[in-house]
Amino acid sequence: MYLITVFGNLLIILATVTDSHLHTPMYFFLSNLSFVDICFTSITVPKMLVNIQTQSTAITYAGCITQMYFFLLLAVFDMFLLTVMAYDRYVAICHPLHYTVIMNPWLCVLLVMVSWLMIVSLFYCTSIGVYIGSAATHNSQSSATASVLYAVVTPMLNPFIYSLRNKDIRRALRRFFGRELIKASTVLGLKTCPD
């Protein structure tokens, strides 16, 4: 599941960066979501895999606090980014003639930066107290199941839900991998078939 998450999200970032047709606000936000999902799962899943392999659940206090900090930071950024994406779709549907004026590149970058700033302020104000205070009251089995669903399954499904079903992303990936195959065959001295 971790490899699917990383690979699927990397494909979205690759398609968005390499194809000029995808240099739009929607795909800018999708590539940011993909980056956050890769980071989000990389915070917990490697340690979880090590714990499963070694049958040990030990973690240092500093490691726990660091992991919790980045986990919460990226989780909240994920939520704000989804909110920004919803706003982008609202503008595209409700104000299609003004979309390119409203959702200009400057506003897109600003929305992402504001999301980061809001996360940092919310994190320092509330998250530590809530998670430290409620850790003793939760059932460990239900917490573990919820953690896996939230930290692994959701980021794994995001590429499929938001992008890989999208014909523009699929077309961009086909173009990218087609160019790479042509380059590889040229380097190897193989003849390529005309399209």
Buried (B, 14 or more C-beta within 10 A) or exposed (E): EBEBBBEBBBBBBBBBBBBEEBEBBBBBBBBBBBBBBBBBBBBBBEBBEEEEEEEEEEBEEEEEEEBBBBBBBBBBBBBBBBEBBEBBEEBBEEEEEEBEEEBEEEBBEEBBEEBBEBBEEBBEEEBBEEEEEEEEEEEEEEEEEEEBEBBBEBBBBBBEEBBBEBEBBBBBBEBBEEEEEBEEEEEEEEEEEEE
